[in-house]
Amino acid sequence: MDDLIAQITEKTGVTAEKAKEMVGVTADWVKSRVPEDVADQLGSILSGAGDIAGSATEAASGAAAAATGKAGELWHKAKDTVSGRTPGKDE
């Protein structure tokens, strides 16, 4: 798998971490569309790729949730500022 990661990094210019994520996502996609015995063989060849994709997906979900929360917080602060309210005083 290291050779594949190196090729992706070299040809695309992405970081090794991003290349691993790409391999993991691709491996999961392919394995979900082939017979189970073929998926098992692919799993052996690309061992760890699915785990990498799962971890990356979880990290991305957490980041998206944090960004959504921060965006809501900023929206309320901006709305209060525009309406002339000062949080804490007018509540």
Secondary structure, 3 states (H helix, E strand, C coil): CHHHHHHHHHHHCCCHHHHHHHHHHHHHHHHCCCCHHHHHHHHHHCCCHHHHHHHHHHHHHHHHHHHHHHHHHHHHHHHHHHCCCCCCCCC
